[in-house]
């Protein structure tokens, strides 16, 4: 009786994973076993699809929502598939688990808040990567322009380009 209850609880925790995503992953693993594809490749792909899903949702049309639903399901299947491949190829690692959780966070954030960019690089990370102070400031300004000031600055830049193209100087 206890095993039946545990099995039922396990099934209701995430039925999509148990009923079709993992079975699809176990079926498809035979096609990648003899290839150089690693679980990290699959994780990167499902993170990219998760981000793209957010952009499609942001379109706000019923057709876009349907497409986003299909994309999200593909992302969810790939999320299960990377773990299946990791176990089948014996490539499971703490780094893989961390990458998978990061990809899940990216996909979740883009899906729930599609017009917000969850990717953030602070100056400390740039310093660690070897950036100069000038590069740090340039990156910060580019991010600010892209996220906050883009419409106004883009209109001003377009006006300046048009003036220059027609020989007008300010």
Protein Blocks (a to p, Z undefined) as FASTA:
>chain_A
ZZmmmmmmmmmmmmmlmmmmmmmmmmmmmmmmmpcbdfklmmmmmmmmmmmmmmmmmnop
aklmmmmmmmmmmmmmmmmmmmmmmmmnopacfklmmmmmmmmmmmmmmmmmmmbcfbdc
dfklmmmnopafklmmmmmmmmmmmmmmmmmmmmmmmmmmmmmmnopaZZ
